[in-house]
Amino acid sequence: VDRAGRVMVQPDLSVAGHPNIFVIGDLANFPHQNDNGKPLPGVAPVAMQQGNYVARLLKQQLQGKTLSPFHYNDYGSLAVIGRNTAVADLGFVKFAGFPAWLAWVFVHILFLIEFDNKLLVMIQWGWDYLTCQGGARLITNQDTKPSQAVVEEVVGVR
């Protein structure tokens, strides 16, 4: 394992010396060939591609075939930064604001499995949007300083 606790993996995402054990997602330290050997980030797009790769690899192995080493394709990044606001970096284009937020919503619903899950999430997100709910997903700039009473209690001053 590396300093962050991730398992060092082979080019096929298997553990060295254990060709039938695979590690994917944020648990895997896979040196990215396009980023000077830095490990891939522990984010969903990486895990999804690794999961698909290992599934194909196992199928190929059962058929007595081999598969080329794992290769990650970076399709860009999307991040919500507030209500109706997001940032998008798709490699060939960068944009922000409401269009990026719509792209974020579309991509996240697109990758859900099964139509009923997509429908339920669209209904829930639509309701949250219309009623201005969902504040738990927002980072607010609240004062995090403890009150004077708390400071006095901790220090023992009365």
Residue frames as a rotation matrix with the C-alpha (Angstrom) as fourth column:
VAL 1
0.575 0.818 0.000 0.00
0.818 -0.575 0.000 0.00
0.000 0.000 -1.000 0.00
ASP 2
-0.182 -0.601 0.778 1.04
0.496 -0.739 -0.455 3.60
0.849 0.303 0.433 -0.49
ARG 3
-0.957 -0.273 -0.102 1.12
0.229 -0.488 -0.843 6.37
0.180 -0.829 0.529 2.15
ALA 4
-0.558 0.818 0.140 -2.57
-0.810 -0.573 0.125 7.10
0.182 -0.043 0.982 1.54
GLY 5
-0.380 0.378 0.844 -3.52
-0.445 0.726 -0.525 3.45
-0.811 -0.575 -0.107 2.15
ARG 6
0.585 0.571 -0.577 -4.24
-0.769 0.164 -0.618 2.65
-0.258 0.805 0.535 -1.49
VAL 7
0.438 -0.361 0.823 -3.24
0.153 0.932 0.328 -0.73
-0.886 -0.018 0.463 -2.90
MET 8
-0.338 -0.621 -0.707 -0.56
-0.732 -0.299 0.613 -0.71
-0.592 0.724 -0.353 -5.60
VAL 9
0.551 0.620 0.558 -2.02
-0.067 0.700 -0.711 -2.47
-0.832 0.355 0.427 -8.64
GLN 10
-0.492 -0.664 0.563 -0.66
0.451 0.359 0.817 -3.97
-0.745 0.656 0.123 -11.84
PRO 11
-0.915 0.097 -0.391 -1.54
-0.358 -0.641 0.679 -2.64
-0.185 0.761 0.621 -15.33
ASP 12
-0.563 0.763 -0.318 -4.59
0.105 0.448 0.888 -4.97
0.820 0.466 -0.332 -15.34
LEU 13
0.001 0.515 0.857 -5.70
-0.758 -0.559 0.337 -3.66
0.653 -0.650 0.390 -11.90
SER 14
0.721 0.163 -0.674 -4.73
0.215 0.871 0.441 -6.91
0.659 -0.462 0.593 -10.17
VAL 15
0.791 -0.473 0.388 -2.64
-0.557 -0.295 0.776 -7.16
-0.253 -0.831 -0.496 -7.02
ALA 16
0.024 -0.883 -0.469 1.00
-0.879 0.204 -0.431 -8.18
0.476 0.423 -0.771 -7.57
GLY 17
-0.890 -0.452 0.062 1.35
-0.439 0.810 -0.388 -11.93
0.125 -0.372 -0.920 -7.02
HIS 18
-0.535 0.798 0.277 -2.43
0.259 0.467 -0.846 -12.40
-0.805 -0.380 -0.456 -6.94
PRO 19
-0.997 0.028 -0.068 -3.71
-0.073 -0.335 0.939 -12.30
0.004 0.942 0.336 -10.53
ASN 20
-0.414 0.905 -0.097 -7.27
0.640 0.365 0.676 -13.16
0.648 0.218 -0.730 -9.43
ILE 21
0.113 0.402 -0.909 -7.60
0.894 -0.441 -0.084 -10.26
-0.434 -0.803 -0.409 -6.98
PHE 22
-0.270 -0.115 0.956 -8.51
0.714 -0.690 0.119 -6.85
0.646 0.715 0.268 -8.41
VAL 23
-0.209 0.169 -0.963 -8.64
0.759 -0.593 -0.269 -3.46
-0.617 -0.787 -0.004 -6.73
ILE 24
-0.307 0.191 0.932 -10.53
0.770 -0.526 0.362 -0.55
0.559 0.829 0.015 -8.30
GLY 25
0.668 0.686 0.288 -11.77
0.457 -0.684 0.568 2.92
0.587 -0.248 -0.771 -7.44
ASP 26
0.609 -0.391 0.690 -10.39
-0.557 -0.830 0.021 5.00
0.565 -0.397 -0.723 -4.61
LEU 27
0.806 -0.348 0.479 -8.67
-0.234 0.556 0.798 1.95
-0.544 -0.755 0.367 -3.08
ALA 28
0.636 -0.542 0.549 -6.40
0.750 0.601 -0.276 1.47
-0.180 0.588 0.789 -6.11
ASN 29
0.289 -0.652 -0.701 -3.11
-0.313 -0.756 0.574 3.24
-0.905 0.053 -0.423 -6.74
PHE 30
0.469 -0.081 0.880 -2.93
0.784 0.497 -0.372 3.03
-0.407 0.864 0.296 -10.52
PRO 31
-0.376 -0.680 -0.629 -0.19
0.246 -0.728 0.640 5.22
-0.893 0.086 0.442 -12.04
HIS 32
0.707 0.706 -0.026 -1.80
0.227 -0.261 -0.938 7.31
-0.669 0.658 -0.345 -14.78
GLN 33
0.022 -0.750 0.661 0.24
0.925 0.265 0.271 7.18
-0.378 0.606 0.700 -17.96
ASN 34
0.217 0.116 0.969 -0.86
0.712 -0.698 -0.075 10.68
0.668 0.706 -0.234 -19.07
ASP 35
0.851 0.157 0.501 -0.03
-0.192 -0.795 0.576 12.37
0.488 -0.586 -0.646 -15.76
ASN 36
-0.013 -0.988 0.152 3.64
-0.688 -0.102 -0.718 11.46
0.725 -0.114 -0.679 -15.17
GLY 37
-0.473 -0.208 -0.856 2.75
0.184 0.927 -0.327 8.32
0.861 -0.312 -0.400 -13.23
LYS 38
-0.794 0.275 0.541 0.60
-0.606 -0.414 -0.679 10.04
0.037 -0.868 0.495 -10.58
PRO 39
-0.821 0.544 0.171 -2.20
0.468 0.814 -0.344 7.84
-0.327 -0.202 -0.923 -9.21
LEU 40
-0.505 0.752 0.424 -5.65
0.313 -0.298 0.902 8.34
0.805 0.587 -0.085 -10.68
PRO 41
-0.719 0.282 0.635 -8.00
-0.645 -0.610 -0.460 10.35
0.258 -0.741 0.620 -8.43
GLY 42
-0.908 0.417 -0.037 -10.54
0.386 0.801 -0.458 8.52
-0.161 -0.430 -0.888 -6.28
VAL 43
-0.530 0.749 -0.398 -13.60
-0.669 -0.657 -0.347 9.75
-0.522 0.082 0.849 -8.15
ALA 44
0.235 0.789 0.568 -16.62
-0.227 0.613 -0.757 8.01
-0.945 0.049 0.324 -9.68
PRO 45
0.749 0.092 -0.656 -15.58
-0.659 0.002 -0.752 8.25
-0.068 0.996 0.062 -13.36
VAL 46
-0.334 -0.924 -0.184 -12.33
-0.904 0.370 -0.216 6.42
0.268 0.094 -0.959 -12.61
ALA 47
-0.600 0.141 0.788 -14.11
-0.435 0.768 -0.469 3.70
-0.671 -0.624 -0.400 -10.61
MET 48
0.511 0.860 0.018 -16.75
-0.407 0.260 -0.876 3.25
-0.758 0.440 0.482 -13.33
GLN 49
0.512 -0.391 -0.764 -14.14
-0.805 0.093 -0.587 2.78
0.300 0.916 -0.267 -16.06
GLN 50
-0.607 -0.771 0.195 -12.10
-0.786 0.546 -0.291 0.44
0.118 -0.329 -0.937 -13.86
GLY 51
-0.244 0.609 0.755 -15.19
-0.419 0.635 -0.648 -1.61
-0.875 -0.474 0.100 -13.01
ASN 52
0.773 0.516 -0.369 -16.10
-0.520 0.182 -0.834 -1.95
-0.363 0.837 0.409 -16.69
TYR 53
0.092 -0.838 -0.538 -12.52
-0.899 0.162 -0.407 -2.93
0.428 0.522 -0.738 -17.51
VAL 54
-0.714 -0.384 0.585 -12.34
-0.642 0.692 -0.330 -5.65
-0.278 -0.612 -0.741 -14.83
ALA 55
0.229 0.865 0.447 -15.72
-0.379 0.502 -0.777 -7.05
-0.897 0.008 0.443 -15.94
ARG 56
0.778 -0.003 -0.628 -14.48
-0.623 0.115 -0.773 -7.26
0.074 0.993 0.088 -19.55
LEU 57
-0.254 -0.965 -0.066 -11.16
-0.915 0.262 -0.308 -8.72
0.314 -0.018 -0.949 -18.36
LEU 58
-0.465 0.134 0.875 -12.86
-0.531 0.748 -0.397 -11.50
-0.708 -0.650 -0.277 -16.37
LYS 59
0.663 0.747 0.052 -15.09
-0.349 0.369 -0.862 -12.33
-0.663 0.553 0.505 -19.33
GLN 60
0.530 -0.553 -0.643 -12.06
-0.764 0.017 -0.645 -12.48
0.368 0.833 -0.413 -21.65
GLN 61
-0.510 -0.756 0.411 -10.15
-0.860 0.461 -0.219 -14.67
-0.024 -0.465 -0.885 -19.17
LEU 62
-0.024 0.595 0.804 -13.06
-0.391 0.734 -0.555 -17.14
-0.920 -0.327 0.215 -19.02
GLN 63
0.926 0.362 -0.110 -12.89
-0.212 0.254 -0.944 -17.36
-0.313 0.897 0.312 -22.81
GLY 64
0.465 -0.829 0.311 -9.12
0.714 0.559 0.421 -17.93
-0.523 0.027 0.852 -22.73
LYS 65
0.448 -0.263 0.855 -8.36
0.631 -0.584 -0.510 -14.52
0.634 0.768 -0.096 -24.22
THR 66
-0.349 -0.595 -0.724 -6.25
0.901 -0.425 -0.085 -11.63
-0.257 -0.682 0.685 -23.00
LEU 67
0.773 0.581 0.257 -7.08
0.614 -0.786 -0.068 -7.95
0.162 0.210 -0.964 -22.71
SER 68
-0.082 -0.824 0.561 -4.72
0.433 -0.536 -0.725 -4.99
0.898 0.183 0.401 -23.03
PRO 69
-0.690 -0.247 -0.680 -3.80
0.722 -0.177 -0.669 -3.10
0.044 -0.953 0.301 -19.83
PHE 70
0.349 0.861 -0.370 -6.27
0.888 -0.430 -0.164 -0.64
-0.300 -0.271 -0.915 -18.32
HIS 71
-0.768 -0.479 0.425 -6.26
0.587 -0.792 0.168 2.83
0.256 0.378 0.890 -19.85
TYR 72
-0.122 0.715 -0.688 -8.19
0.724 -0.410 -0.555 5.70
-0.679 -0.566 -0.467 -18.27
ASN 73
-0.410 0.112 0.905 -9.97
0.733 -0.550 0.401 8.17
0.543 0.828 0.144 -20.56
ASP 74
-0.627 0.143 -0.766 -10.43
0.530 -0.642 -0.553 11.56
-0.571 -0.753 0.327 -18.92
TYR 75
-0.184 0.675 0.714 -13.68
0.907 -0.162 0.388 13.06
0.378 0.719 -0.583 -20.19
GLY 76
-0.368 -0.033 0.929 -13.41
-0.033 -0.998 -0.048 16.14
0.929 -0.048 0.366 -17.97
SER 77
-0.789 0.062 -0.611 -14.74
0.614 0.128 -0.779 17.41
0.030 -0.990 -0.140 -14.67
LEU 78
-0.084 0.813 0.576 -18.03
0.097 -0.569 0.817 18.84
0.992 0.124 -0.031 -13.47
ALA 79
-0.689 -0.111 -0.716 -18.67
0.708 0.107 -0.698 20.40
0.154 -0.988 0.005 -10.07
VAL 80
0.413 0.850 0.326 -21.68
0.587 -0.523 0.619 22.17
0.696 -0.065 -0.715 -8.56
ILE 81
-0.705 -0.695 -0.138 -20.65
0.579 -0.453 -0.678 25.30
0.409 -0.558 0.722 -6.69
GLY 82
-0.848 0.491 -0.200 -24.08
-0.176 -0.617 -0.767 26.69
-0.500 -0.615 0.610 -5.79
ARG 83
0.055 0.951 0.303 -27.73
0.368 0.263 -0.892 26.86
-0.928 0.161 -0.336 -6.75
ASN 84
0.920 0.374 0.118 -27.92
0.202 -0.194 -0.960 26.99
-0.336 0.907 -0.253 -10.56
THR 85
0.608 -0.765 -0.211 -24.14
-0.790 -0.559 -0.252 27.28
0.075 0.320 -0.944 -10.74
ALA 86
0.762 -0.465 0.450 -21.45
0.282 0.865 0.416 24.81
-0.583 -0.190 0.790 -11.66
VAL 87
0.139 -0.769 -0.624 -18.11
-0.850 -0.416 0.323 24.65
-0.508 0.485 -0.711 -13.41
ALA 88
0.864 0.123 0.488 -17.22
0.129 0.883 -0.451 22.34
-0.486 0.452 0.747 -16.28
ASP 89
-0.008 -0.884 -0.467 -13.86
-0.861 -0.232 0.453 21.46
-0.509 0.405 -0.759 -17.80
LEU 90
0.813 0.416 0.408 -14.31
-0.148 0.825 -0.546 19.04
-0.564 0.384 0.732 -20.67
GLY 91
0.030 -0.903 0.428 -10.75
0.621 0.353 0.700 19.37
-0.783 0.245 0.572 -21.95
PHE 92
-0.516 -0.184 0.837 -11.68
0.844 -0.275 0.460 21.01
0.146 0.944 0.297 -25.23
VAL 93
-0.129 0.518 0.846 -14.02
0.059 -0.847 0.528 23.56
0.990 0.118 0.078 -23.61
LYS 94
-0.755 -0.033 -0.655 -14.48
0.655 0.010 -0.756 25.16
0.031 -0.999 0.014 -20.19
PHE 95
-0.346 0.682 0.644 -17.67
-0.055 -0.701 0.711 26.87
0.937 0.211 0.280 -19.07
ALA 96
-0.922 0.037 -0.386 -19.48
0.388 0.081 -0.918 27.86
-0.003 -0.996 -0.089 -15.90
GLY 97
-0.737 0.675 0.019 -22.80
-0.661 -0.716 -0.225 29.04
-0.139 -0.178 0.974 -14.55
PHE 98
0.123 0.936 0.330 -26.24
-0.717 0.313 -0.623 27.72
-0.686 -0.160 0.710 -15.38
PRO 99
0.540 0.072 -0.839 -25.21
-0.753 0.486 -0.443 25.81
0.375 0.871 0.317 -18.56
ALA 100
-0.542 -0.791 -0.284 -22.57
-0.504 0.577 -0.643 23.92
0.672 -0.205 -0.712 -16.56
TRP 101
-0.620 0.403 0.673 -25.16
-0.633 0.250 -0.732 23.19
-0.463 -0.880 0.100 -13.85
LEU 102
0.507 0.827 -0.241 -27.54
-0.798 0.344 -0.495 21.76
-0.327 0.444 0.835 -16.47
ALA 103
0.157 -0.550 -0.820 -24.69
-0.638 0.578 -0.509 19.64
0.754 0.603 -0.260 -17.85
TRP 104
-0.808 -0.465 0.361 -23.96
-0.558 0.409 -0.722 18.35
0.187 -0.785 -0.590 -14.32
VAL 105
-0.133 0.857 0.497 -27.61
-0.714 0.265 -0.648 17.40
-0.687 -0.442 0.577 -13.77
PHE 106
0.620 0.389 -0.681 -27.87
-0.780 0.393 -0.487 15.70
0.078 0.833 0.547 -17.17
VAL 107
-0.189 -0.796 -0.575 -24.65
-0.602 0.556 -0.573 13.69
0.776 0.238 -0.585 -16.77
HIS 108
-0.818 -0.155 0.553 -25.53
-0.565 0.392 -0.726 12.50
-0.104 -0.907 -0.409 -13.26
ILE 109
0.175 0.936 0.304 -28.99
-0.677 0.339 -0.653 11.35
-0.715 -0.092 0.693 -14.27
LEU 110
0.445 -0.060 -0.893 -27.65
-0.834 0.335 -0.439 9.78
0.326 0.940 0.099 -17.48
PHE 111
-0.450 -0.782 -0.432 -25.30
-0.541 0.623 -0.564 7.49
0.710 -0.020 -0.703 -15.56
LEU 112
-0.311 0.432 0.847 -27.94
-0.823 0.324 -0.467 6.19
-0.476 -0.842 0.255 -13.13
ILE 113
-0.994 -0.028 -0.103 -28.94
-0.070 0.896 0.439 2.59
0.080 0.444 -0.893 -13.68
GLU 114
-0.535 0.843 0.047 -32.53
0.841 0.537 -0.067 1.72
-0.081 0.003 -0.997 -14.66
PHE 115
-0.460 0.458 0.761 -35.25
0.319 -0.714 0.623 4.07
0.828 0.529 0.183 -15.84
ASP 116
0.584 0.766 -0.269 -37.16
0.528 -0.107 0.843 4.05
0.617 -0.634 -0.467 -12.54
ASN 117
0.104 -0.633 -0.767 -34.06
0.920 -0.232 0.316 5.30
-0.378 -0.739 0.558 -10.68
LYS 118
-0.815 -0.403 0.417 -33.63
0.557 -0.744 0.370 8.09
0.161 0.534 0.830 -13.22
LEU 119
-0.090 0.885 0.456 -37.29
0.317 -0.409 0.856 9.04
0.944 0.222 -0.244 -12.92
LEU 120
0.632 0.328 -0.702 -37.25
0.741 0.011 0.672 9.04
0.228 -0.944 -0.236 -9.10
VAL 121
-0.283 -0.816 -0.505 -34.09
0.858 -0.451 0.247 11.15
-0.429 -0.363 0.827 -8.96
MET 122
-0.753 0.054 0.655 -35.48
0.414 -0.735 0.537 13.62
0.510 0.676 0.532 -11.52
ILE 123
0.330 0.939 0.097 -38.69
0.401 -0.233 0.886 13.96
0.854 -0.253 -0.454 -9.46
GLN 124
0.518 -0.180 -0.836 -36.79
0.846 -0.037 0.532 14.35
-0.127 -0.983 0.133 -6.18
TRP 125
-0.577 -0.806 -0.133 -34.29
0.755 -0.588 0.289 16.86
-0.311 0.067 0.948 -7.60
GLY 126
-0.499 0.481 0.721 -37.09
0.410 -0.602 0.685 18.74
0.764 0.637 0.103 -9.37
TRP 127
0.603 0.752 -0.266 -39.06
0.551 -0.151 0.821 19.02
0.577 -0.641 -0.505 -6.12
ASP 128
0.211 -0.626 -0.751 -35.97
0.882 -0.210 0.422 20.10
-0.422 -0.751 0.508 -4.18
TYR 129
-0.753 -0.514 0.411 -35.23
0.653 -0.659 0.374 22.70
0.078 0.550 0.832 -6.86
LEU 130
-0.199 0.777 0.598 -38.76
0.342 -0.516 0.785 24.13
0.918 0.361 -0.163 -6.96
THR 131
0.803 0.544 -0.245 -39.06
0.378 -0.146 0.914 24.26
0.461 -0.827 -0.323 -3.16
CYS 132
0.347 -0.780 0.521 -35.50
-0.536 -0.621 -0.572 25.54
0.770 -0.081 -0.633 -2.66
GLN 133
0.887 -0.093 0.453 -34.62
-0.345 0.520 0.782 22.55
-0.308 -0.849 0.429 -0.51
GLY 134
0.781 -0.624 -0.004 -31.39
0.525 0.660 -0.537 20.60
0.338 0.417 0.843 -0.55
GLY 135
0.751 -0.483 0.451 -29.34
-0.544 -0.839 0.007 22.99
0.375 -0.251 -0.893 1.54
ALA 136
0.750 -0.478 0.457 -27.40
-0.129 0.572 0.810 20.04
-0.648 -0.667 0.367 2.95
ARG 137
0.547 -0.550 0.631 -25.45
0.828 0.465 -0.313 19.92
-0.121 0.694 0.709 -0.32
LEU 138
0.659 -0.262 0.705 -24.32
0.156 -0.870 -0.468 23.53
0.736 0.418 -0.532 -0.03
ILE 139
-0.183 -0.756 -0.628 -21.22
0.966 -0.022 -0.256 24.77
0.180 -0.654 0.735 1.72
THR 140
0.756 0.501 0.421 -22.13
0.398 -0.863 0.313 27.93
0.520 -0.069 -0.852 3.58
ASN 141
-0.325 -0.884 0.336 -19.88
0.249 -0.422 -0.872 30.53
0.912 -0.199 0.357 5.11
GLN 142
0.779 0.624 -0.061 -21.09
0.170 -0.116 0.979 30.15
0.603 -0.773 -0.197 8.67
ASP 143
0.166 -0.697 0.697 -19.10
-0.827 -0.484 -0.287 31.50
0.537 -0.529 -0.657 11.58
THR 144
0.472 -0.046 -0.880 -17.29
0.169 0.985 0.039 28.53
0.865 -0.167 0.472 13.10
LYS 145
-0.608 -0.677 0.414 -15.83
-0.273 -0.311 -0.910 30.37
0.745 -0.667 0.005 16.09
PRO 146
-0.299 0.509 -0.807 -17.05
0.813 0.579 0.064 28.95
0.500 -0.637 -0.587 19.40
SER 147
0.570 0.580 0.582 -19.18
0.136 -0.765 0.629 31.20
0.810 -0.279 -0.515 21.58
GLN 148
-0.214 -0.656 0.724 -17.63
-0.641 -0.465 -0.611 32.90
0.737 -0.595 -0.321 24.62
ALA 149
0.460 0.462 0.758 -19.60
-0.879 0.356 0.317 30.57
-0.124 -0.812 0.570 26.91
VAL 150
0.974 -0.139 -0.181 -18.11
0.080 0.950 -0.301 27.50
0.214 0.278 0.936 25.22
VAL 151
0.151 -0.977 0.151 -14.59
-0.007 -0.154 -0.988 28.94
0.988 0.148 -0.030 25.45
GLU 152
-0.128 -0.163 0.978 -15.05
-0.904 -0.387 -0.182 29.68
0.409 -0.907 -0.098 29.16
GLU 153
0.784 0.479 0.394 -16.43
-0.599 0.750 0.280 26.19
-0.161 -0.456 0.875 29.79
VAL 154
0.807 -0.529 -0.264 -13.51
0.266 0.723 -0.638 24.49
0.528 0.444 0.724 28.02
VAL 155
-0.127 -0.911 0.393 -10.88
-0.072 -0.387 -0.919 26.68
0.989 -0.145 -0.016 29.65
GLY 156
-0.080 0.176 -0.981 -12.60
0.889 0.457 0.010 26.46
0.450 -0.872 -0.194 33.03
VAL 157
-0.972 -0.214 0.093 -13.10
0.166 -0.915 -0.369 30.21
0.164 -0.343 0.925 33.50
ARG 158
-0.062 0.990 -0.126 -16.30
0.922 0.106 0.373 31.34
0.383 -0.093 -0.919 35.21
